[in-house]
Structures are given as structure tokens and as C-alpha cells.
């Protein structure tokens, strides 16, 4: 299994969900772009929260905690899609993006272009908030337009029944639904508990 974790926006728990999936599926981990927080990166978090996970080095490590295109410009760096190479491994791999699908990497390329370049199926992290239905459906449609397979829809935390129903009605029957319980504290014990409690289902 090789999978690209993306989300419907920022601060919706992609790294927490990535950690839960790494632990559950016993995968390796790669964050292609780290923008900011270089002293405690998402790779550091995965290492701290999971059991003996191999984390591959980032292709780009940017100082500023901002959109990658802005961070790169401030350091006179141009992010080039040709620079990204999947780690050479025969083991399962979780790849975590930055932000959502249309986060710019440059003035002309976006996170969705990186998913396409790496030729990976996507897993879309959704969290419940006012506006999440709109953001979820736009993200699902964007993936469909690019013909990027949506392997998993990840429901992070608790959802009202009506919200969950509408979002799930837009996915293809091949897409599996992962439900991750609310992770109230980001530590190894909580991540491992969530990894044991997650459920995987399909529509119908």
C-alpha cells in the first residue's frame, strides 16, 4: 500500500490521521515538503507517536510556516515537481501532503499536481466544522476531474449524521471509509488507541 494523505483544508488533523494509519497498517512515512516547524517536524511527530517507523527525509525543508510557494520564494527556492522521487521501498508507505489539494507549490503548480506526479491514490481527511461539506465535495470533485483514485475517505472525529451522509454520497463505491475516533491528546498512547479503534467500511 502506497497512499497520499491530503485534506479538505489546514489544521484538520492530517498528521494525526497519518500517524494512526502508519500505526494501524504498519507503514513507513514520507513528508515531501515541510514548511516551518523544522525543530519538531511532522516526521518527528510520527516517530514519537508510532512504533519504530522509518521516516524518509523531506525533499524540501522550508523555514517559514506558510504556504510552500510563499516559504520557498522567501528563500529564493523554486519547488520543482521533477525533484520529488518516491522513497525506494518495497514496504507500505504513507505520504503526507501540506494543507489541501490546491495549496500552491509555485505560481503554477499545486499539491494536487504532486499527487498526480507521484501517481498515488489519495486518502482525503475530513473534519467536522461549518463549511466542511462544501470543502469536502469540492475536494472530491477535484480528485475526480484529475482521475486520481480516492482510496479512502477519512472521517476524523465525530460527525453529525446528516453531514456524514451528504459527504459520503459523493464518493465512488470503490472508496472505503475510515472512521477515526476523536483523538483528544497527541501522544503515543492516544494514537495507538485510535489505531486499534478505527473502522473501515464501504458504501452500501
C-alpha positions as CSV (number, residue, x, y, z in Angstrom):
1,X,0.0,0.0,0.0
2,X,1.3,3.4,-1.0
3,X,-1.1,6.3,-0.2
4,X,-1.1,10.1,-0.4
5,X,-2.8,11.7,2.6
6,X,-4.4,15.1,1.8
7,X,-7.2,17.1,3.4
8,X,-10.0,19.4,2.8
9,X,-8.1,22.3,4.5
10,X,-5.4,23.1,7.1
11,X,-5.5,22.1,10.8
12,X,-7.9,19.2,10.3
13,X,-5.6,16.5,11.7
14,X,-3.7,15.2,8.7
15,X,-0.6,14.4,10.7
16,X,-2.6,12.7,13.5
17,X,-4.6,10.7,10.9
18,X,-1.3,9.8,9.2
19,X,0.1,8.6,12.5
20,X,-2.9,6.5,13.1
21,X,-2.7,4.9,9.7
22,X,1.0,4.4,10.0
23,X,0.4,2.5,13.2
24,X,-2.6,0.6,12.0
25,X,-1.2,-0.5,8.7
26,X,2.5,-0.7,9.9
27,X,3.7,1.5,7.1
28,X,6.7,3.8,6.5
29,X,6.3,7.6,6.2
30,X,7.4,10.4,4.0
31,X,6.6,14.1,4.1
32,X,7.7,15.6,0.8
33,X,7.5,19.2,1.9
34,X,7.9,20.6,5.4
35,X,7.0,24.2,5.6
36,X,8.0,25.6,9.0
37,X,8.4,23.9,12.4
38,X,11.7,22.4,11.4
39,X,12.6,21.8,15.1
40,X,9.6,19.5,15.5
41,X,8.5,18.4,12.1
42,X,5.7,16.1,11.1
43,X,8.2,13.4,10.7
44,X,9.4,13.9,14.2
45,X,5.8,13.6,15.4
46,X,5.3,10.3,13.5
47,X,8.5,8.9,15.0
48,X,7.3,10.0,18.5
49,X,3.8,8.7,18.2
50,X,4.3,5.4,16.4
51,X,6.3,2.2,16.9
52,X,9.8,2.2,15.2
53,X,8.6,3.9,12.0
54,X,11.0,4.6,9.2
55,X,10.6,8.2,8.1
56,X,12.2,9.3,4.9
57,X,13.8,12.8,4.6
58,X,11.8,15.6,3.1
59,X,12.6,16.8,-0.4
60,X,12.1,20.5,0.7
61,X,12.6,21.8,4.2
62,X,11.3,25.4,4.3
63,X,11.8,27.8,7.2
64,X,8.6,29.8,7.2
65,X,5.3,28.2,8.5
66,X,3.3,29.4,5.5
67,X,2.1,28.1,2.1
68,X,5.0,26.3,0.4
69,X,5.1,28.7,-2.5
70,X,5.5,31.7,-0.2
71,X,8.1,30.0,2.1
72,X,10.1,28.9,-1.0
73,X,10.0,32.4,-2.6
74,X,11.3,34.0,0.6
75,X,14.3,31.6,0.5
76,X,14.8,32.0,-3.3
77,X,13.8,28.4,-3.9
78,X,11.7,27.2,-6.8
79,X,9.8,24.0,-6.0
80,X,10.0,21.7,-9.0
81,X,7.9,18.6,-9.4
82,X,10.7,16.8,-11.0
83,X,12.7,16.9,-7.7
84,X,10.2,14.6,-6.0
85,X,11.0,10.9,-6.0
86,X,9.1,8.3,-4.0
87,X,11.4,6.6,-1.5
88,X,12.7,3.3,-2.8
89,X,11.0,0.8,-0.6
90,X,9.0,-2.4,-1.1
91,X,7.1,-1.7,2.2
92,X,3.8,0.1,2.6
93,X,4.2,3.9,2.6
94,X,2.1,6.8,3.8
95,X,2.9,10.1,2.1
96,X,1.5,13.2,3.8
97,X,0.9,16.4,1.8
98,X,0.8,20.0,3.2
99,X,-2.7,21.6,3.5
100,X,-5.3,20.8,0.9
101,X,-5.3,19.9,-2.8
102,X,-5.0,23.4,-4.1
103,X,-2.2,24.6,-1.8
104,X,0.3,26.2,-4.2
105,X,3.8,24.9,-4.5
106,X,4.7,27.6,-7.0
107,X,2.7,30.1,-9.1
108,X,1.7,27.3,-11.5
109,X,1.7,24.1,-9.5
110,X,-0.4,22.8,-6.7
111,X,-0.5,19.9,-4.2
112,X,-2.8,18.0,-6.5
113,X,-0.1,18.2,-9.2
114,X,2.3,16.5,-6.8
115,X,-0.2,13.7,-6.2
116,X,-0.5,13.2,-9.9
117,X,3.2,13.3,-10.4
118,X,3.8,10.6,-7.8
119,X,1.0,8.6,-9.3
120,X,-0.5,7.7,-5.9
121,X,-4.1,7.1,-4.8
122,X,-5.4,9.6,-2.3
123,X,-6.9,9.5,1.1
124,X,-8.9,12.6,2.0
125,X,-9.1,13.7,5.6
126,X,-12.3,15.4,6.6
127,X,-13.1,17.0,9.9
128,X,-16.5,18.4,11.1
129,X,-16.9,22.2,11.1
130,X,-19.2,24.6,9.5
131,X,-18.3,24.6,5.8
132,X,-16.8,21.1,5.8
133,X,-19.4,19.7,3.4
134,X,-18.6,22.4,0.8
135,X,-14.8,21.8,1.2
136,X,-15.2,18.0,1.1
137,X,-17.3,18.0,-2.1
138,X,-15.0,20.4,-3.9
139,X,-12.0,18.2,-2.9
140,X,-13.8,15.1,-4.1
141,X,-14.7,16.7,-7.4
142,X,-11.2,18.0,-7.9
143,X,-9.8,14.4,-7.5
144,X,-12.4,13.0,-9.8
145,X,-11.6,15.6,-12.5
146,X,-8.0,14.6,-12.4
147,X,-8.9,10.9,-12.3
148,X,-6.9,10.5,-9.1
149,X,-8.4,7.4,-7.3
150,X,-9.8,8.2,-3.9
151,X,-8.8,5.1,-2.0
152,X,-10.1,6.3,1.4
153,X,-12.3,9.0,2.8
154,X,-11.1,9.5,6.4
155,X,-13.7,10.9,8.8
156,X,-11.6,12.4,11.6
157,X,-13.6,12.6,14.8
158,X,-17.3,12.8,15.4
159,X,-19.8,13.9,12.7
160,X,-23.5,14.7,12.6
161,X,-25.4,12.0,10.7
162,X,-26.6,14.5,8.1
163,X,-23.1,15.8,7.4
164,X,-21.6,12.4,7.1
165,X,-24.4,11.2,4.8
166,X,-24.1,14.1,2.3
167,X,-20.3,13.8,2.1
168,X,-20.3,10.0,1.7
169,X,-23.0,10.2,-1.0
170,X,-20.4,11.9,-3.3
171,X,-17.7,9.2,-3.2
172,X,-17.5,6.3,-5.6
173,X,-18.5,2.8,-4.4
174,X,-14.8,1.7,-4.6
175,X,-13.8,4.3,-2.0
176,X,-13.5,2.9,1.5
177,X,-14.5,5.0,4.6
178,X,-12.1,5.1,7.6
179,X,-13.6,6.4,10.8
180,X,-11.0,7.6,13.3
181,X,-12.3,8.3,16.8
182,X,-11.7,11.7,18.4
183,X,-8.0,11.9,19.5
184,X,-8.1,14.2,22.5
185,X,-4.4,14.3,23.2
186,X,-1.5,14.0,20.7
187,X,0.7,11.4,22.3
188,X,1.8,7.8,21.6
189,X,-0.8,6.2,23.8
190,X,-3.7,8.1,22.2
191,X,-2.5,7.5,18.7
192,X,-2.1,3.7,19.3
193,X,-5.5,3.6,21.0
194,X,-7.1,5.3,17.9
195,X,-5.2,2.9,15.6
196,X,-6.9,0.0,17.3
197,X,-10.3,1.6,17.3
198,X,-10.6,2.8,13.7
199,X,-13.1,1.2,11.4
200,X,-13.0,0.6,7.7
201,X,-16.3,0.3,5.7
202,X,-17.7,0.8,2.2
203,X,-20.9,2.4,1.0
204,X,-23.8,0.1,0.8
